[in-house]
Amino acid sequence: MAATQLRKTILVADDDPHIQEVLDVRLSSAGYEVLLASDGREALDILARTPVDLVISDIRMPGLDGLELQARLEKTAPKLPIIFLTAYGSIQDAVQAIKSGAVDYLTKPFEGRELLEKVSTVLQKSGPGSSFVAPAPPRKDGGMWETKSPRMRELAQMVEKVAARDVNVLLLGESGTGKERIAHLIHSLSPRREHPLVVVDCGSTPATLLESELFGHVKGSFTHAVRDKKGLMEEANKGTLFLDEIGNISTEMQVRLLRFLENRKIRRIGDTREISVDCRVIAATNADLAQDVAQGDFREDLYYRLRVVTINVPPLRERKEDIPLLATHFAESFCKAQNMPPVTIPGATMDFIVGYAWPGNIRELKNAIEAGIVICNDGVLTPDDLQVMPATKPGQSREEAMSLDESEKLAIIRALEKSNWVQKDAAPLLGVSRRALNYKIQKYEIEIPTRRKAQKP
């Protein structure tokens, strides 16, 4: 395989998991980097953050199909080649695909050799400069989303300023407040937007694997290192590296990351040579890093390297002006994506939504709205459909209402009860990470019942 092909990235969009698996195995074994999407909309989300050299898409998919995906790409990436798949083998589908801008097509089922030959031919013809790069998003409300909150307007202005300057950024805020979205915005508004934004979830990646994921390794450096692997830092060269949940990294990883921030060089595990990497670093955490530094759990020198600029993202309860806007947006987007008729959110339901504490912030609000739409009757969303604990009780005055902490504690207890006190199951119900949920459980001193061991028959 030619060295140039090893660097090619192919996005596969197909709603059939079996076809995805076949394409992934075939293309990966041939040396290509493969990204998978289950429909056209997910493909566009991937393309918005990752450059690719070729798209292989099914023609008929639920939601946004292959032809609609091609129509979008004609506007944003006219040079990006696309190969269509069709399970029908009809001339009509093939002709329409070619007319819409496809460079070739394959009829399911297809031979692996035929697939690789077409891919190789298309990539050779497309040449350099054909890969898709996400354009800067349209400027609205200072480059951010629509908002009525003065704090969010200030945050939007800060993002605009920071994006233009090549400095490290530390995003602070509770789980679900939108820190990753802000990282995407900073990257897409920056001079580095034509290069990759690489996201690393330090919270969910085991410490034993994080070093290899970030720095890469050489063949034979440990038991399962059967070939050289480029680390995510190298993948982010010329672009942006987003380190989510940075407060979770080990002391050893803190030392390695600090060294990289000081000299911008990395060394793969098991290698002797250093590699220069030019990337901007954006880090995020819901932890109190200043307190961790004071307690000796986080290196002070690394803390100041990361926080050249600090952006505090407010929780949803501190920007209540935006809750109706967000709730309406999530409802409209979900109905459109699911091909459902629009739902109505009565005033009483909106008052309930605004009065709720939302411990999981925007993520919990989105999950609650979508779940409520699924179970509501006659297209009208009621408070009961949202399945969350109210911040006030019927008949209570504002002075008698529960505090935000009490409301949050009750919401957590309800989610735990609903999930049989299994934290990993309760966290998605609240729209928070397991780590954030565990922190809240300790904060509110919630006692977890000891589950009885299953008795042998």
QUICOR-V980329 format. One record per pair of residues at least 24 apart in sequence whose C-alpha atoms are under 10 Angstrom apart, sorted by the first residue. I is the first residue (numbers start at 1). GAP is how many residues later the second one is. D is the distance in whole Angstrom. If there is no record, write none. Layout:
{{I:GAP:D} {I:GAP:D}}
This chain:
{{1:29:7} {1:30:7} {1:31:10} {2:28:10} {2:29:9} {3:28:9} {4:27:10} {4:28:10} {4:119:10} {4:120:10} {5:25:9} {5:26:7} {5:27:6} {5:28:9} {5:115:8} {5:118:8} {5:119:9} {6:24:8} {6:25:5} {6:26:5} {6:27:7} {7:24:8} {7:25:7} {7:26:7} {7:46:9} {8:24:6} {8:25:6} {8:26:9} {8:43:10} {8:44:7} {8:45:6} {8:46:8} {8:115:8} {8:123:9} {9:24:5} {9:25:6} {9:26:7} {9:41:9} {9:42:8} {9:43:5} {9:44:5} {9:45:7} {9:46:9} {9:122:9} {10:24:5} {10:25:6} {10:26:9} {10:41:9} {10:42:6} {10:43:6} {10:44:5} {10:45:6} {10:46:7} {10:72:10} {10:109:9} {10:113:10} {10:121:10} {11:24:5} {11:25:6} {11:26:7} {11:32:7} {11:35:8} {11:36:8} {11:39:10} {11:40:9} {11:41:7} {11:42:8} {11:43:6} {11:44:5} {11:45:6} {11:46:8} {11:71:9} {12:24:5} {12:25:6} {12:26:8} {12:27:9} {12:28:10} {12:31:8} {12:42:9} {12:43:6} {12:44:5} {12:45:6} {12:46:8} {12:70:10} {12:71:10} {12:72:10} {13:24:5} {13:25:6} {13:26:6} {13:27:7} {13:28:9} {13:29:8} {13:30:6} {13:31:10} {13:42:8} {13:43:6} {13:44:5} {13:45:6} {13:46:9} {13:48:9} {13:52:9} {13:53:8} {13:56:10} {13:71:10} {13:72:10} {14:24:5} {14:25:6} {14:26:8} {14:29:9} {14:42:8} {14:43:6} {14:44:5} {14:45:8} {14:46:9} {14:47:7} {14:48:10} {14:51:9} {14:52:9} {14:71:9} {15:24:6} {15:25:9} {15:42:10} {15:43:8} {15:45:9} {15:46:6} {15:47:8} {15:50:10} {16:42:9} {16:45:9} {19:39:10} {19:89:9} {19:90:9} {22:90:9} {23:33:9} {23:89:9} {23:92:9} {23:93:10} {25:87:10} {26:86:7} {26:87:9} {26:89:8} {26:90:8} {27:85:9} {27:88:9} {27:89:7} {27:92:9} {30:86:8} {38:24:9} {38:25:10} {39:24:7} {39:25:6} {39:26:7} {39:27:8} {39:30:9} {40:24:5} {40:25:6} {40:26:6} {40:27:9} {40:28:8} {40:29:5} {40:30:9} {40:32:10} {41:24:8} {41:25:10} {41:27:9} {41:28:8} {41:296:9} {43:26:8} {44:25:8} {44:28:9} {44:29:9} {44:90:10} {45:89:10} {46:88:10} {47:26:10} {47:30:10} {47:85:7} {47:86:7} {47:87:7} {48:84:9} {48:85:7} {48:86:5} {48:87:8} {48:88:10} {48:89:10} {48:136:9} {48:140:9} {48:148:10} {48:149:10} {49:83:10} {49:84:8} {49:85:6} {49:86:10} {49:135:8} {49:138:9} {49:139:8} {49:144:9} {49:145:10} {49:146:9} {49:147:7} {49:148:6} {49:149:8} {49:150:9} {50:81:10} {50:82:8} {50:83:7} {50:84:8} {50:144:9} {50:145:8} {50:146:6} {50:147:7} {50:148:8} {51:79:10} {51:80:6} {51:81:5} {51:82:5} {51:83:7} {51:143:8} {51:144:7} {51:145:6} {51:146:9} {52:28:8} {52:29:10} {52:78:9} {52:79:5} {52:80:6} {52:81:8} {52:144:10} {53:26:10} {53:27:7} {53:28:7} {53:29:9} {53:69:10} {53:70:7} {53:73:9} {53:74:9} {53:75:9} {53:76:9} {53:77:6} {53:78:4} {53:79:7} {53:80:10} {54:25:10} {54:26:6} {54:27:5} {54:28:6} {54:29:8} {54:65:8} {54:68:8} {54:69:7} {54:72:9} {54:76:8} {54:77:7} {54:78:8} {55:25:8} {55:26:6} {55:27:5} {55:28:6} {55:29:8} {55:47:10} {55:64:10} {55:76:10} {55:77:10} {56:25:9} {56:26:6} {56:27:5} {56:28:6} {56:29:7} {56:46:10} {56:48:10} {56:49:9} {56:50:9} {56:63:9} {57:25:7} {57:26:6} {57:27:5} {57:28:6} {57:29:9} {57:45:10} {57:48:9} {57:49:10} {58:25:9} {58:26:6} {58:27:4} {58:28:6} {58:29:8} {58:47:10} {58:48:9} {58:49:10} {58:50:10} {59:24:10} {59:25:6} {59:26:6} {59:27:6} {59:28:8} {59:29:10} {59:34:8} {59:35:9} {59:37:10} {59:38:8} {59:46:10} {60:24:10} {60:25:9} {60:26:7} {60:27:9} {60:28:10} {60:33:10} {62:275:10} {62:276:9} {62:277:10} {63:273:9} {63:274:6} {63:275:7} {63:276:8} {64:273:8} {66:31:9} {66:34:10} {67:26:10} {67:29:8} {67:30:7} {67:33:7} {67:34:9} {67:35:9} {68:32:9} {70:27:9} {70:30:7} {70:31:7} {70:32:8} {71:29:7} {71:30:8} {73:28:9} {73:59:9} {74:26:9} {74:27:8} {76:56:8} {76:57:9} {76:58:8} {76:59:8} {77:53:8} {77:54:8} {77:55:6} {77:56:8} {77:57:9} {77:58:9} {78:52:8} {78:53:10} {78:54:9} {79:47:8} {79:48:10} {79:50:8} {79:51:5} {79:52:7} {79:53:8} {80:43:10} {80:46:8} {80:49:9} {80:50:5} {80:51:6} {80:52:6} {80:53:10} {81:38:10} {81:41:7} {81:42:8} {81:44:9} {81:45:7} {81:49:7} {81:50:8} {81:51:9} {82:37:10} {82:40:9} {83:32:10} {83:35:9} {83:36:8} {83:39:9} {85:24:9} {85:25:9} {86:24:10} {132:62:9} {133:60:8} {133:61:6} {133:62:7} {133:63:8} {134:54:8} {134:59:7} {134:60:7} {134:61:9} {134:62:9} {135:53:7} {135:54:9} {135:58:7} {135:59:8} {136:49:9} {136:50:10} {136:51:9} {136:52:5} {136:53:6} {136:54:8} {136:55:10} {136:57:7} {136:58:9} {137:48:8} {137:51:7} {137:52:7} {138:51:10} {139:50:9} {143:42:8} {143:43:9} {143:45:10} {143:46:8} {144:37:10} {144:38:8} {144:41:8} {144:42:10} {145:181:10} {146:176:8} {146:179:8} {146:180:9} {147:172:9} {147:174:8} {147:175:6} {147:176:9} {147:178:8} {147:179:9} {148:171:8} {148:172:9} {148:173:6} {148:174:6} {148:175:10} {148:177:9} {149:169:9} {149:170:6} {149:171:8} {149:172:6} {149:173:6} {149:174:10} {150:169:8} {150:171:9} {151:161:10} {151:162:9} {151:163:8} {151:167:9} {151:168:7} {152:161:8} {152:162:8} {152:167:8} {152:170:9} {155:27:10} {155:156:8} {155:157:8} {155:158:8} {155:159:9} {156:26:9} {156:29:10} {158:28:10} {158:151:10} {158:152:10} {158:153:8} {159:24:9} {159:26:8} {159:27:6} {159:28:10} {159:30:9} {159:31:10} {159:152:8} {160:25:9} {160:26:7} {160:29:7} {160:30:9} {161:25:9} {161:28:10} {161:29:10} {162:24:7} {162:25:10} {162:27:9} {162:28:8} {162:147:8} {162:148:10} {162:149:10} {163:24:7} {163:25:8} {163:26:6} {163:27:5} {163:28:8} {163:29:9} {163:30:10} {164:25:7} {164:26:5} {164:27:7} {164:28:9} {165:25:8} {165:26:9} {166:24:8} {166:25:8} {166:26:9} {166:74:10} {166:113:9} {166:114:7} {166:115:9} {167:112:10} {167:113:7} {167:114:8} {167:115:9} {167:138:10} {167:139:9} {167:140:9} {167:141:7} {167:142:7} {168:72:10} {168:73:10} {168:93:9} {168:111:10} {168:112:6} {168:113:5} {168:114:6} {168:115:8} {168:136:10} {168:137:8} {168:138:6} {168:139:7} {168:140:6} {168:141:7} {168:142:9} {169:73:10} {169:111:9} {169:112:7} {169:113:5} {169:114:6} {169:115:8} {169:136:9} {169:137:6} {169:138:6} {169:139:6} {169:140:5} {169:141:6} {169:142:7} {170:72:10} {170:73:9} {170:74:10} {170:76:9} {170:111:9} {170:112:6} {170:113:5} {170:114:6} {170:115:8} {170:133:9} {170:134:10} {170:135:9} {170:136:6} {170:137:5} {170:138:7} {170:139:6} {170:140:5} {170:141:6} {170:142:8} {171:73:9} {171:74:10} {171:75:10} {171:111:7} {171:112:6} {171:113:4} {171:114:7} {171:115:9} {171:135:10} {171:136:8} {171:138:9} {171:139:6} {171:140:5} {171:141:6} {171:142:7} {172:73:10} {172:111:9} {172:112:6} {172:113:6} {172:114:6} {172:115:8} {172:116:8} {172:117:9} {172:135:10} {172:138:7} {172:139:6} {172:140:5} {172:141:6} {172:142:9} {173:111:8} {173:112:7} {173:113:5} {173:114:8} {173:115:9} {173:138:9} {173:139:6} {173:140:5} {173:141:6} {173:142:7} {174:111:8} {174:112:5} {174:113:8} {174:114:10} {174:138:10} {174:139:8} {174:140:8} {174:141:6} {174:142:9} {174:185:9} {174:186:8} {174:187:8} {174:258:9} {174:262:8} {175:70:10} {175:110:8} {175:111:6} {175:112:9} {175:140:9} {175:184:8} {175:185:6} {175:186:7} {175:187:9} {175:188:8} {175:189:10} {175:256:8} {175:257:6} {175:258:7} {175:260:9} {175:261:7} {175:262:9} {176:110:9} {176:139:8} {176:140:9} {176:182:10} {176:183:9} {176:184:6} {176:185:5} {176:186:5} {176:187:5} {176:188:7} {176:189:9} {176:190:10} {176:254:10} {176:255:7} {176:256:6} {176:257:8} {176:260:10} {177:109:9} {177:136:7} {177:137:7} {177:138:6} {177:139:7} {177:182:10} {177:183:8} {177:184:5} {177:185:6} {177:186:7} {177:187:9} {177:255:10} {178:135:8} {178:136:9} {178:137:9} {178:138:10} {178:183:9} {178:184:7} {178:185:8} {179:65:9} {179:104:9} {179:105:7} {179:106:8} {179:107:9} {179:132:9} {179:133:9} {179:134:7} {179:135:10} {180:62:8} {180:63:9} {180:64:8} {180:102:10} {180:103:9} {180:104:8} {182:100:10} {182:129:10} {182:131:9} {183:57:9} {183:58:9} {183:59:7} {183:60:10} {183:61:10} {183:98:10} {183:99:7} {183:100:8} {183:101:9} {184:56:9} {184:58:9} {184:98:10} {186:54:9} {186:96:9} {187:52:8} {187:53:7} {187:54:9} {187:55:9} {187:93:9} {187:95:9} {188:52:10} {190:49:9} {190:50:9} {191:47:10} {191:48:9} {192:45:10} {192:46:7} {192:47:5} {192:48:7} {192:87:9} {192:88:8} {193:45:9} {193:46:7} {193:47:8} {194:44:9} {194:45:8} {195:40:10} {195:41:8} {195:42:8} {195:43:6} {195:44:5} {195:45:8} {195:84:10} {196:39:7} {196:40:6} {196:41:8} {196:42:8} {196:43:5} {196:44:6} {196:45:8} {196:83:9} {197:38:9} {197:39:6} {197:40:9} {197:41:9} {197:42:6} {197:43:5} {197:44:6} {197:45:7} {197:82:9} {197:83:9} {197:84:10} {198:34:7} {198:35:8} {198:36:10} {198:37:7} {198:38:6} {198:39:9} {198:41:8} {198:42:6} {198:43:5} {198:44:6} {198:45:9} {198:81:10} {198:83:10} {199:33:8} {199:34:10} {199:37:9} {199:41:9} {199:42:6} {199:43:5} {199:44:6} {199:45:7} {199:83:10} {199:84:10} {200:32:8} {200:33:10} {200:41:8} {200:42:6} {200:43:5} {200:44:6} {200:45:9} {200:46:9} {200:83:10} {201:41:8} {201:42:6} {201:43:5} {201:44:6} {201:45:8} {201:47:10} {201:83:10} {202:40:10} {202:41:7} {202:42:6} {202:43:5} {202:44:6} {202:45:8} {202:46:6} {202:47:6} {202:48:10} {202:81:10} {202:82:10} {202:83:10} {203:40:9} {203:41:7} {203:42:5} {203:43:7} {203:44:8} {203:45:6} {203:46:8} {203:82:9} {203:230:9} {203:231:9} {203:232:8} {204:40:10} {204:41:9} {204:44:9} {204:229:9} {204:230:9} {204:231:9} {205:43:10} {205:44:9} {206:42:10} {206:43:9} {207:41:9} {207:42:7} {207:43:7} {207:45:10} {207:46:8} {208:42:10} {210:39:8} {210:40:10} {210:43:8} {211:38:10} {211:39:10} {211:41:9} {211:42:7} {211:45:9} {211:46:10} {211:57:9} {211:58:8} {212:56:8} {212:57:7} {213:55:10} {214:27:10} {214:29:10} {214:39:10} {214:43:9} {214:52:9} {214:54:9} {214:55:10} {215:41:9} {215:42:10} {215:51:7} {215:52:7} {215:53:5} {215:54:7} {215:60:10} {216:50:9} {216:51:8} {216:52:5} {216:53:6} {216:54:9} {216:55:10} {217:50:8} {217:51:5} {217:52:4} {217:53:6} {217:54:7} {218:49:10} {218:50:7} {218:51:6} {218:52:6} {218:53:6} {218:54:10} {219:50:9} {219:51:8} {219:52:9} {220:49:10} {220:50:8} {221:47:9} {221:48:6} {221:49:5} {221:50:8} {222:47:9} {222:48:8} {225:44:10} {225:45:10} {228:40:9} {228:41:10} {228:42:10} {228:43:10} {229:39:8} {229:40:10} {230:38:8} {231:35:9} {231:36:10} {231:37:8} {231:38:10} {233:27:10} {233:32:10} {233:33:8} {233:43:10} {233:44:7} {233:45:9} {233:46:8} {233:48:10} {234:31:10} {234:32:8} {234:34:10} {234:41:8} {234:42:9} {234:43:6} {234:44:8} {234:45:9} {235:42:9} {235:44:9} {236:41:8} {236:42:8} {236:43:6} {236:44:8} {236:45:9} {237:39:9} {237:40:5} {237:41:5} {237:42:5} {237:43:9} {238:39:8} {238:40:5} {238:41:5} {238:42:8} {239:38:10} {239:39:7} {239:40:5} {239:41:6} {239:42:9} {240:38:9} {240:39:5} {240:40:5} {240:41:6} {240:42:7} {241:37:10} {241:38:6} {241:39:6} {241:40:5} {241:41:6} {241:42:8} {242:37:10} {242:38:8} {242:39:6} {242:40:5} {242:41:6} {242:42:8} {243:38:7} {243:39:6} {243:40:5} {243:41:6} {243:42:9} {244:38:8} {244:39:6} {244:40:5} {244:41:6} {244:42:9} {245:38:7} {245:39:6} {245:40:4} {245:41:7} {245:42:8} {245:190:10} {246:36:10} {246:37:6} {246:38:6} {246:39:6} {246:40:9} {246:41:9} {246:43:9} {246:52:10} {246:60:10} {247:36:9} {247:37:8} {247:38:6} {247:39:8} {247:40:6} {247:41:8} {247:42:7} {247:45:8} {247:50:9} {247:51:7} {247:56:10} {248:37:9} {248:39:9} {248:49:10} {248:50:9} {248:187:9} {249:48:10} {249:49:9} {250:47:9} {250:48:9} {251:46:8} {251:47:7} {251:48:8} {254:44:8} {254:45:7} {254:47:10} {254:48:7} {254:49:10} {255:44:8} {255:46:10} {255:47:8} {256:46:10} {257:45:8} {257:48:10} {257:49:10} {258:41:9} {258:43:8} {258:44:5} {258:45:9} {258:47:8} {258:48:9} {259:43:9} {261:41:8} {261:44:7} {261:45:8} {262:40:10} {262:43:8} {281:24:10} {281:25:8} {281:26:10} {282:24:8} {282:25:9} {282:27:10} {282:28:10} {283:24:8} {283:27:10} {284:26:10} {284:27:9} {284:28:10} {286:27:10} {286:149:9} {286:150:8} {287:148:10} {287:149:9} {287:152:9} {314:47:9} {315:42:10} {315:43:9} {315:44:8} {315:45:9} {315:46:6} {315:47:8} {316:38:10} {316:40:10} {316:41:8} {316:42:7} {316:43:8} {316:44:9} {316:45:5} {316:46:7} {316:47:10} {316:49:9} {317:37:8} {317:38:9} {317:39:8} {317:40:6} {317:41:7} {317:42:8} {317:44:8} {317:45:10} {317:87:9} {318:39:10} {319:35:10} {320:33:10} {320:34:6} {320:35:8} {320:36:10} {320:37:10} {321:33:8} {322:32:9} {323:27:9} {323:28:10} {323:30:8} {323:31:6} {323:32:10} {323:38:10} {323:39:9} {323:42:9} {324:26:7} {324:27:9} {324:29:8} {324:30:7} {326:36:8} {326:39:8} {326:40:8} {326:43:10} {327:26:8} {327:27:9} {327:35:9} {327:38:7} {327:39:7} {327:41:9} {327:42:7} {327:43:10} {328:41:9} {329:37:9} {329:40:10} {330:35:9} {330:36:6} {330:37:9} {330:38:10} {330:39:7} {330:40:7} {331:35:8} {331:38:6} {331:39:7} {331:41:9} {331:42:7} {331:50:10} {332:38:10} {333:37:9} {334:32:9} {334:35:9} {334:36:6} {334:37:10} {334:39:8} {334:40:10} {335:35:9} {335:38:8} {335:39:9} {338:36:10} {340:33:9} {340:34:10} {340:39:9} {341:38:8} {342:31:9} {342:37:7} {342:38:9} {343:30:7} {343:33:9} {343:34:10} {343:35:8} {343:36:5} {343:37:6} {343:38:7} {344:29:10} {344:34:9} {344:35:6} {344:36:5} {344:37:6} {344:38:9} {345:24:10} {345:28:10} {345:34:9} {345:35:6} {345:36:5} {345:37:7} {345:38:10} {346:34:7} {346:35:7} {346:36:8} {346:37:10} {347:35:10} {348:33:10} {348:34:8} {348:35:8} {349:31:9} {349:32:7} {349:33:6} {349:34:5} {349:35:9} {349:36:10} {349:37:9} {350:31:9} {350:32:9} {350:33:8} {351:32:9} {352:30:9} {352:31:7} {352:32:10} {352:34:10} {352:36:10} {352:37:10} {352:38:7} {352:39:8} {352:40:9} {353:29:10} {353:30:8} {353:33:9} {353:35:9} {353:37:9} {353:38:9} {354:37:9} {355:35:8} {355:36:6} {355:37:8} {355:49:10} {356:32:8} {356:33:8} {356:34:6} {356:35:5} {356:36:8} {356:48:8} {356:51:8} {356:52:9} {356:55:10} {357:31:10} {357:32:9} {357:33:8} {357:34:6} {357:35:10} {357:46:9} {357:47:6} {357:48:8} {357:49:9} {357:50:6} {357:51:6} {357:54:9} {358:30:9} {358:31:9} {358:32:10} {358:33:9} {358:46:9} {358:49:9} {358:50:7} {358:53:9} {358:72:8} {358:73:9} {359:45:9} {359:46:9} {359:48:9} {359:49:6} {359:50:9} {359:52:8} {359:53:8} {359:71:7} {359:72:8} {359:73:8} {359:77:10} {359:78:10} {359:81:9} {360:48:9} {360:51:10} {360:52:10} {360:67:9} {360:68:9} {360:69:9} {360:70:5} {360:71:5} {360:72:5} {360:73:9} {360:76:9} {360:77:9} {361:69:9} {361:70:8} {361:71:8} {362:69:8} {362:70:10} {363:65:9} {363:66:10} {363:67:8} {363:68:5} {363:69:7} {364:24:10} {364:63:10} {364:64:8} {364:65:7} {364:66:5} {364:67:4} {364:68:7} {365:65:9} {365:66:8} {366:65:8} {367:61:9} {367:62:8} {367:63:8} {367:64:7} {368:61:8} {368:62:9} {368:63:9} {371:58:10} {387:24:10} {387:27:10} {387:28:10} {387:42:10} {388:24:10} {388:26:8} {388:27:9} {388:41:9} {388:42:9} {389:24:10} {389:25:8} {389:26:9} {405:38:10} {405:39:8} {406:38:9} {408:32:9} {408:36:9} {409:31:8} {409:32:8} {409:34:9} {409:35:7} {409:36:9} {409:37:8} {410:34:10} {410:36:10} {412:25:8} {412:28:8} {412:29:8} {412:32:10} {412:34:9} {413:28:9} {413:33:8} {413:34:9} {413:35:9} {416:32:9} {417:31:10} {420:29:10} {420:31:9} {421:27:7} {421:28:7} {421:29:9} {421:30:8} {422:26:9} {422:29:10} {423:25:10}}
